[in-house]
Amino acid sequence: MPLLETRSVGVALGDVQVLWNASITVEPGEIVCLLGPNGSGKSTLMNSVSRLNRLVSGEIWFDGTAVHSLPPHKVPQLGVSHVLERHRLFPFMTVYENLLIGAGSVTDPAILKQRFERVYTLFPRLKERERQVANSMSGGEQQMCAIGRGLMSDPKLLMVDEPFIGLSPKFREEVTKTIQQLNRDGIAILMIEQNVRQALALSHRSYILKAGQIALTGRSADIAKSPQLEEIFFARKSGATTSVSPASAAH
């Protein structure tokens, strides 16, 4: 059973439907990337997993639980953590306070200490700045804090929307290493990224959306060599969903 599965998900924002029949899976221990041109529905699909969007069709399942029937505040309790695009920190709260919010209802001092230590081990810079207000840090440091806040709930699946946006090469490298380390530690990753080549190099499998539909899916290494990749991003004509690997569910 996949850790995460969306089944023929359709989503409308207001009176406009923006996602049709979107079916993806994330297996335990995978890094899966959602790619596509701007406005293709990537964030809409990820937000739907967090129940920030209503479905007009389809189902979402996580670790055997029907997510589509839950209110948003119940989703993190299942083990899903969502790092939204552009950090979305509380700007006038300290790093420590932002991280503490990520722990949710956990109040056990021993558990909190363990989770803070985990985040500070991954991001020593956050420990140095734990009493600093969030909006006084650099963009890279704020992204570290946003990921750290996501980890404070001890998730099975970490969803990250645009983890590298606006970052310097140095911080991009640090965030890349962190994602790889978290994955080695057993956390599944679902991420959205505009840098296609970097995303394909980092992930096991990928889904490419175009105009609200899955246009291409398969192993990231296979997609990177596919002639359809450029067509999807630059050609106007769209086709049916294509898999570039018969074993696209493996990694």
C-alpha positions in Angstrom: 0.0 0.0 0.0 1.4 3.4 -0.9 2.0 5.9 1.9 0.1 8.6 0.0 -2.3 8.0 -2.8 -4.5 10.5 -4.6 -7.1 8.8 -6.8 -8.6 10.8 -9.7 -8.6 14.0 -7.8 -10.4 17.0 -9.3 -10.3 20.5 -7.7 -12.1 23.7 -8.5 -11.1 27.1 -7.1 -14.2 29.1 -7.1 -16.1 28.4 -10.3 -13.0 27.3 -12.2 -11.8 23.7 -12.2 -8.0 23.7 -12.2 -7.3 20.0 -11.6 -8.7 16.9 -13.3 -8.2 13.2 -12.5 -4.9 13.7 -10.7 -3.6 10.3 -9.5 -0.2 10.1 -7.8 1.4 7.8 -5.2 4.3 8.2 -2.8 5.8 5.1 -1.4 7.5 4.9 2.0 11.1 6.1 1.7 10.6 7.9 -1.7 11.4 11.3 -2.9 8.7 12.2 -5.4 8.6 15.5 -7.3 5.7 17.4 -8.8 6.8 19.4 -11.9 5.1 21.5 -14.5 4.7 25.0 -16.0 3.3 27.8 -13.8 -0.4 27.4 -13.2 -0.4 23.7 -14.0 -1.9 22.6 -10.7 1.1 21.5 -8.6 0.4 23.5 -5.5 -3.3 22.9 -5.9 -2.7 19.2 -5.7 -0.4 19.5 -2.7 -2.8 21.8 -0.9 -5.5 19.2 -1.5 -3.6 16.6 0.4 -3.5 19.0 3.4 -7.2 19.6 2.9 -6.7 23.3 2.1 -8.7 22.8 -1.1 -12.0 21.0 -1.5 -12.3 18.1 -3.9 -14.9 18.0 -6.6 -14.0 14.4 -7.4 -11.7 11.7 -6.3 -10.2 10.5 -3.1 -7.0 11.0 -1.0 -5.6 8.2 1.2 -2.7 8.4 3.6 -1.3 5.3 5.3 -4.7 3.6 5.1 -6.8 6.6 6.2 -9.3 8.5 4.0 -7.8 12.0 4.1 -10.6 13.4 1.9 -13.1 13.0 4.7 -11.0 14.8 7.4 -10.9 18.4 8.4 -7.5 20.1 7.8 -6.4 20.2 11.4 -6.5 16.4 11.6 -4.1 15.8 8.7 -0.9 16.6 10.5 -1.9 14.1 13.2 -1.7 11.3 10.6 2.0 12.1 10.0 1.8 14.6 7.1 3.7 17.9 7.3 3.4 20.7 4.7 6.0 23.4 4.2 4.2 26.0 2.1 5.8 28.1 -0.6 7.9 31.1 0.5 8.3 30.0 4.1 5.0 31.4 5.6 6.7 31.9 9.0 5.2 34.1 11.7 7.5 37.0 10.9 7.5 38.7 14.3 7.9 35.5 16.3 11.3 34.0 17.1 12.8 31.0 15.5 12.2 29.1 18.7 8.5 30.1 18.8 8.0 29.2 15.1 9.5 25.8 15.7 7.4 25.2 18.8 4.2 25.9 16.8 5.2 23.1 14.5 5.1 20.6 17.4 1.3 21.2 17.6 -0.3 19.8 20.8 2.9 18.1 22.1 3.8 19.3 25.5 6.0 16.6 26.9 9.3 18.3 27.7 11.4 15.2 26.8 9.7 14.8 23.4 10.0 18.6 22.7 13.7 18.5 23.6 14.3 15.6 21.3 12.6 17.3 18.4 14.4 20.6 18.9 17.7 18.7 19.0 16.9 17.0 15.8 16.1 20.3 14.0 19.2 22.0 15.5 21.4 19.1 14.4 20.2 19.5 10.8 20.3 23.3 10.9 22.9 24.5 13.5 22.3 28.0 12.3 18.8 27.9 13.7 20.2 27.1 17.2 22.4 30.2 16.9 19.4 32.3 16.0 16.7 30.7 18.1 15.9 34.0 19.9 16.0 36.0 16.7 12.7 37.1 15.0 12.0 35.2 11.8 11.8 38.1 9.4 15.2 39.4 10.4 16.9 36.3 8.9 18.0 35.7 5.3 15.8 33.8 2.8 17.8 30.7 3.2 17.7 30.8 7.0 13.9 31.3 6.8 13.6 28.3 4.5 15.6 26.2 7.0 13.2 27.4 9.8 10.2 26.5 7.7 11.5 23.0 7.1 12.5 22.7 10.7 9.0 23.7 11.8 7.6 21.0 9.5 9.8 18.4 11.2 8.7 19.3 14.7 5.6 17.2 14.2 7.7 14.1 13.5 6.1 13.4 10.1 6.1 10.3 8.0 5.7 12.5 4.9 7.2 15.9 4.4 5.6 18.0 1.6 7.7 20.9 0.5 6.5 23.5 -2.0 9.4 25.3 -3.8 12.2 24.6 -1.3 14.9 26.4 -3.4 13.0 29.5 -4.5 15.1 32.6 -4.0 18.0 30.8 -2.4 21.7 31.4 -3.0 23.7 28.5 -4.4 25.2 27.9 -0.9 21.8 27.6 0.7 20.4 25.5 -2.2 23.2 23.0 -1.5 22.4 23.0 2.2 18.7 22.4 1.7 19.4 19.7 -0.9 21.7 17.8 1.6 19.0 18.2 4.3 16.3 16.7 2.0 18.6 13.8 1.2 19.4 13.3 4.9 15.8 13.3 5.9 15.0 10.8 3.2 17.8 8.5 4.5 16.3 8.8 7.9 13.1 7.3 6.6 10.9 10.3 5.8 9.1 10.3 2.5 9.3 13.5 0.6 6.8 15.1 -1.8 8.2 18.3 -3.3 7.4 20.9 -5.9 10.3 22.6 -7.7 10.7 24.9 -10.7 14.3 23.9 -11.4 13.4 20.8 -13.4 16.9 19.3 -13.8 17.7 19.8 -10.1 14.4 18.2 -9.1 14.9 15.2 -11.4 18.4 14.7 -10.0 17.2 14.8 -6.4 14.0 12.6 -6.7 13.3 8.9 -7.3 10.1 9.5 -9.3 8.3 12.5 -10.8 4.9 13.6 -12.0 4.7 16.4 -14.6 1.4 18.3 -14.7 0.2 20.4 -17.6 -3.1 22.4 -17.7 -4.3 20.6 -14.5 -3.7 17.1 -15.7 -0.8 14.5 -15.2 1.0 14.6 -18.5 4.0 12.5 -17.8 5.1 10.1 -15.0 7.9 7.7 -14.3 11.4 7.4 -12.8 13.0 10.7 -12.6 16.1 9.4 -14.4 14.0 8.3 -17.3 12.0 11.5 -17.5 15.3 13.5 -17.6 16.2 11.7 -20.9 12.7 11.8 -22.3 12.1 14.0 -25.4 8.6 14.7 -24.1 10.1 16.8 -21.3 10.8 19.9 -23.4 7.5 19.4 -25.3 5.5 19.6 -22.1 7.1 22.7 -20.8 7.3 24.6 -24.1 4.9 23.2 -26.6 1.3 24.5 -26.7 -0.3 21.2 -27.7 -0.9 18.7 -24.8 -1.5 15.0 -25.0 -2.6 12.1 -22.9 -0.8 11.0 -19.7 2.4 9.1 -20.6 4.5 6.9 -18.5 8.2 6.7 -19.6 8.9 3.6 -17.5 6.9 0.4 -17.1 8.2 0.2 -13.6 7.3 3.8 -12.7 6.1 2.8 -9.2 9.6 1.6 -8.2 12.7 3.5 -7.3 
